[in-house]
Amino acid sequence: MEKVQNHSGAGISIELIISNIKSTRDLLVKNLLNDQGIPAFLENYFETFVISPVKKEFLRRDLKELQNSNLDLVHYAALIRQMKDESNYTPDPANCLFSEECIKIFRKYGF
């Protein structure tokens, strides 16, 4: 396990940072999977107000797959490095990296 010393002398666990980022991402995806999550995301990021039930089900499937997948360490490398440098274990859920990962899924369906 890689550890980096912070100013107080305590080690920073990269594995814990990655785990916390994944937990945050999974919680955000879980919120998208509720009844109003996908429509709200579409409205906010794509100015789309209507979605077919078929597209919604495909999006739900892909979002569940994302939730059950490992974290893309390349995608989150900058956040991991920032959290390590700041000795911070709690990612900001508003970080654009989280929404970017979901936007890729939505774009796959023409949004």
trRosetta pair geometry for C-beta under 8 A, 3 or more apart (Angstrom, degrees):
i j d omega theta_ij theta_ji phi_ij phi_ji
1 13 6.3 -19 171 -137 121 94
1 14 7.5 -179 -173 42 74 87
1 15 5.8 -63 -138 -5 103 129
2 13 7.9 124 79 -147 58 47
2 14 4.8 13 73 9 106 130
2 15 7.9 136 42 -25 76 84
3 11 3.5 -12 -172 -166 129 124
3 12 6.2 142 -158 56 67 47
3 13 6.1 -26 -101 -86 84 55
3 14 7.6 -139 -85 -8 37 83
4 11 6.9 123 54 -155 32 68
4 12 4.7 -25 58 49 87 108
4 14 7.7 79 -6 -51 101 93
4 84 5.8 70 36 -177 147 106
5 9 6.3 -20 -160 -138 104 36
5 10 7.7 139 -146 72 60 26
5 11 6.4 -46 -91 -98 53 60
5 12 7.7 -167 -81 4 6 88
6 9 7.3 -58 69 10 64 16
6 10 5.9 -14 43 64 105 74
6 11 7.7 151 1 -124 84 13
6 12 5.6 90 -41 -42 106 110
6 87 3.8 59 -117 -92 147 135
7 87 7.2 -102 15 -23 83 154
8 87 7.8 120 17 -169 100 163
10 87 7.9 96 76 -153 99 125
12 16 8.0 -129 179 56 57 115
12 17 7.2 31 167 -42 97 121
12 84 5.5 134 126 -143 144 70
12 87 5.5 -125 -83 -121 126 68
12 89 7.9 -161 -146 -71 86 86
13 16 3.8 70 88 6 115 109
13 17 6.8 178 97 -11 62 80
14 17 5.5 -52 -151 35 37 114
14 18 6.3 36 152 -18 68 105
14 80 6.9 47 -152 -176 89 114
14 84 6.5 2 -97 -92 81 124
15 18 5.8 -54 -147 38 31 111
15 19 6.2 33 153 -20 64 108
16 19 5.5 -52 -144 38 32 114
16 20 6.3 31 156 -18 65 106
16 89 5.9 -33 131 -135 113 113
17 20 5.9 -58 -149 37 28 109
17 21 6.4 29 153 -19 64 105
17 80 5.7 113 126 -140 128 76
17 83 4.9 151 -145 104 124 135
17 84 6.2 -54 -57 -65 168 79
17 89 6.2 -119 -91 -128 67 60
17 91 8.0 101 -168 -52 74 98
18 21 5.7 -54 -148 35 31 111
18 22 6.3 30 154 -17 65 106
18 71 5.9 -169 -171 53 92 151
18 73 7.2 -19 -123 -104 123 96
18 76 7.8 123 -124 101 74 139
18 80 6.5 14 -77 -112 77 120
19 22 5.7 -55 -148 38 30 111
19 23 6.3 32 153 -20 65 106
20 23 5.5 -49 -143 36 33 114
20 24 6.4 35 155 -19 64 104
20 89 5.5 132 -25 169 165 76
20 90 6.4 -106 173 -104 142 38
20 91 6.0 156 124 -4 99 95
21 24 5.8 -55 -150 36 31 111
21 25 6.3 31 152 -18 65 106
21 71 6.1 78 99 -131 109 152
21 76 5.6 110 163 -171 153 152
21 79 6.4 121 -115 114 135 129
21 80 6.9 -64 -31 -78 155 81
21 83 7.7 -142 -60 -8 110 158
21 91 5.0 83 -101 -32 71 150
22 25 5.6 -54 -145 38 32 112
22 26 6.1 31 156 -19 66 108
22 70 7.7 -55 -112 -161 134 45
22 71 4.5 -105 -82 -56 100 118
23 26 5.8 -55 -143 38 28 110
23 27 6.4 30 156 -20 63 105
24 27 5.8 -55 -149 34 30 110
24 28 6.5 28 154 -16 64 106
24 91 4.9 -118 9 67 164 117
24 93 5.5 -148 -169 -94 112 80
24 98 6.9 -87 126 -94 102 136
25 28 5.8 -59 -152 37 31 110
25 29 6.3 29 152 -17 67 106
25 66 7.9 -109 154 149 113 102
25 67 7.9 -173 124 -113 86 58
25 71 6.9 138 26 -108 151 96
25 98 5.6 -160 -107 -125 76 95
25 101 6.9 2 -145 60 122 154
26 29 5.6 -52 -145 38 33 112
26 30 6.2 41 152 -25 64 103
26 67 5.0 95 -134 -149 81 82
27 30 5.4 -48 -147 32 32 116
27 31 6.7 35 152 -19 62 101
27 93 7.6 -66 84 -115 116 126
28 31 5.7 -51 -153 33 33 112
28 32 6.8 37 147 -20 63 101
28 93 6.1 163 -71 -158 116 103
28 98 5.4 55 54 176 170 131
28 102 7.6 -112 128 -43 114 137
29 32 5.4 -51 -154 32 38 115
29 33 6.5 39 149 -23 66 104
29 63 5.3 172 -164 -179 101 95
29 64 7.9 153 155 -85 122 31
29 66 5.7 -163 -117 95 148 111
29 67 4.4 -162 105 -78 145 99
29 102 7.1 -176 -97 -88 80 114
30 33 5.6 -55 -153 32 34 114
30 34 7.5 46 149 -33 61 89
30 67 6.7 101 -59 -122 72 140
31 34 6.1 -35 -161 7 40 112
31 37 5.3 156 138 -111 57 125
32 37 3.8 159 -151 156 27 128
32 38 5.9 76 179 -68 82 61
32 41 5.7 17 -126 -36 103 144
32 63 5.6 -130 99 -152 126 151
32 102 6.6 -175 -76 -136 162 142
33 37 5.8 5 22 53 20 153
33 38 7.7 45 -103 -41 27 95
33 60 6.1 94 -130 -138 84 86
33 63 5.8 -175 -73 111 93 134
33 64 6.9 81 -101 -70 136 81
33 67 7.7 -24 -36 -40 137 150
34 37 4.6 107 50 -25 73 112
36 39 5.8 -68 -157 53 54 107
36 40 5.3 53 150 -27 85 113
37 40 6.0 -64 -146 38 22 108
37 41 6.2 20 159 -18 63 109
38 41 5.7 -55 -145 37 30 111
38 42 6.3 31 157 -19 65 107
38 51 6.8 -80 134 44 116 162
38 56 5.9 129 107 -138 160 89
38 59 5.7 108 -130 110 134 142
38 60 7.1 -68 -56 -67 142 80
38 63 7.9 -129 -84 -25 103 154
39 42 5.7 -55 -146 38 31 113
39 43 6.2 32 157 -20 65 107
39 49 7.5 39 -163 -157 96 44
39 51 6.7 -143 -93 13 75 118
40 43 5.7 -55 -147 37 30 112
40 44 6.1 26 156 -17 65 112
41 44 5.8 -59 -143 40 28 109
41 45 5.9 -10 172 13 67 115
41 102 6.8 -84 -162 141 145 137
41 106 7.2 -151 130 -73 118 146
42 45 6.9 -71 -129 52 19 85
42 46 5.1 -49 -162 51 60 114
42 48 4.2 -70 168 73 106 102
42 49 7.4 176 113 -76 112 21
42 51 6.1 -156 -62 -49 171 125
42 106 7.1 -180 -94 -146 77 137
42 111 6.5 -101 -129 -139 91 147
43 46 7.5 -34 -61 58 8 70
43 47 6.8 36 -158 -119 44 27
43 48 6.6 -112 -78 66 43 50
43 49 5.9 56 -97 -94 95 65
45 99 6.9 178 -89 -178 137 119
45 103 6.1 -135 173 -102 151 101
45 106 7.2 105 91 70 134 162
45 111 7.9 66 101 143 101 124
46 106 6.7 -138 -40 147 140 138
46 111 4.6 -37 -121 176 162 107
48 51 6.8 71 138 -64 120 90
48 111 6.0 -85 -11 -135 154 107
51 55 5.2 -116 -178 83 96 120
51 56 5.1 113 120 -62 121 94
51 59 7.7 -25 177 2 149 144
52 55 4.7 90 59 9 88 101
52 56 6.8 -151 92 -8 45 88
53 56 5.4 -55 -146 37 33 116
53 57 6.4 34 156 -21 66 103
54 57 5.9 -55 -153 33 30 109
54 58 6.6 28 151 -15 64 105
55 58 5.6 -55 -149 38 35 111
55 59 6.2 37 152 -20 68 105
55 109 5.4 122 -151 178 104 139
56 59 5.7 -53 -148 37 31 112
56 60 6.3 35 151 -22 64 105
57 60 5.5 -49 -145 34 33 114
57 61 6.4 37 153 -21 64 102
58 61 5.7 -51 -150 33 32 114
58 62 6.4 26 155 -13 65 106
58 109 6.2 141 97 -94 128 133
59 62 5.9 -59 -147 41 31 106
59 63 6.0 30 156 -19 67 109
59 105 6.7 108 -141 140 75 110
59 106 6.7 30 -123 -100 118 69
59 109 6.3 -72 -69 -3 93 157
60 63 5.8 -57 -144 39 28 111
60 64 6.4 30 155 -20 63 105
61 64 5.9 -57 -153 34 28 110
61 65 6.6 29 150 -19 63 105
62 65 5.4 -50 -149 35 36 115
62 66 6.5 41 150 -21 65 101
62 105 4.8 163 127 -155 131 119
62 108 7.1 175 -128 62 170 146
63 66 5.4 -47 -149 33 36 115
63 67 6.4 39 150 -22 64 104
63 102 7.2 28 -111 -129 99 95
63 105 6.4 124 -72 140 69 165
64 67 5.5 -51 -148 35 34 115
64 68 6.3 19 156 -8 66 110
65 68 6.0 -66 -146 45 29 101
65 69 6.1 37 153 -36 66 109
66 69 5.7 -55 -144 23 30 116
66 101 6.8 136 -158 148 135 112
66 102 7.4 141 125 -94 173 67
66 105 6.5 -75 -45 -63 140 144
71 75 7.9 -133 170 59 74 105
71 76 6.0 -34 169 18 113 145
72 75 3.8 44 104 14 117 118
72 76 6.4 127 84 -4 69 92
72 101 7.2 170 28 -114 129 121
73 76 6.1 -70 -139 55 31 93
73 77 6.2 65 155 -70 66 80
73 80 7.2 3 -154 -23 78 155
74 77 5.7 -17 -151 -28 30 117
75 97 6.4 136 152 -164 91 108
75 100 7.6 -169 -168 97 114 119
75 101 6.4 82 161 -84 153 105
76 79 4.9 -56 -168 47 78 114
76 80 5.6 84 130 -29 90 99
76 97 5.8 110 -104 162 71 149
77 80 5.6 -55 -145 36 30 112
77 81 6.2 28 158 -18 66 107
78 81 5.8 -55 -147 38 30 110
78 82 6.2 31 154 -20 65 108
78 97 7.5 -177 62 -71 103 138
79 82 5.6 -52 -143 37 31 112
79 83 6.2 29 158 -17 65 106
79 91 6.2 35 174 -127 126 118
79 95 6.1 70 -107 176 131 159
79 97 5.6 -100 -34 16 135 158
80 83 6.0 -57 -148 38 27 107
80 84 6.3 27 153 -19 63 109
81 84 5.7 -56 -147 37 29 112
81 85 6.2 27 156 -18 65 108
82 85 5.8 -57 -145 38 28 109
82 86 6.2 9 161 -3 65 114
82 88 7.8 -26 127 48 75 122
83 86 6.0 -66 -141 50 28 100
83 88 4.7 -106 -148 75 72 89
83 89 6.9 96 179 -95 119 22
83 91 6.4 -56 -78 -83 137 77
84 87 7.6 21 -178 -75 30 38
88 91 8.0 116 126 -77 108 41
91 95 6.2 -66 173 1 101 140
92 95 4.8 115 79 -41 91 92
93 98 6.5 -19 -166 7 54 168
94 98 7.9 -144 -177 38 6 127
95 98 5.6 97 76 -4 82 99
96 99 5.7 -60 -154 45 51 105
96 100 5.7 58 149 -31 78 106
97 100 5.5 -51 -142 33 31 117
97 101 6.7 36 158 -24 62 100
98 101 6.2 -56 -161 27 29 109
98 102 7.1 16 149 -6 62 107
99 102 5.7 -61 -154 43 41 108
99 103 5.9 48 149 -29 73 105
100 103 5.4 -49 -141 32 32 116
100 104 6.8 42 156 -26 61 97
101 104 6.1 -47 -162 21 31 114
101 105 7.5 28 145 -14 58 101
102 105 5.6 -52 -160 32 43 112
102 106 6.5 37 148 -16 72 105
103 106 5.6 -57 -147 40 37 110
103 107 6.1 39 154 -24 69 106
104 107 5.8 -54 -146 34 28 112
104 108 6.9 43 150 -32 59 98
105 108 5.7 -45 -163 15 34 120
105 109 7.8 12 150 -2 60 102
106 109 6.2 -69 -166 42 40 100
106 111 4.4 -49 156 58 96 134
107 110 7.6 108 -169 -30 39 7
107 111 5.9 -101 -90 66 40 74
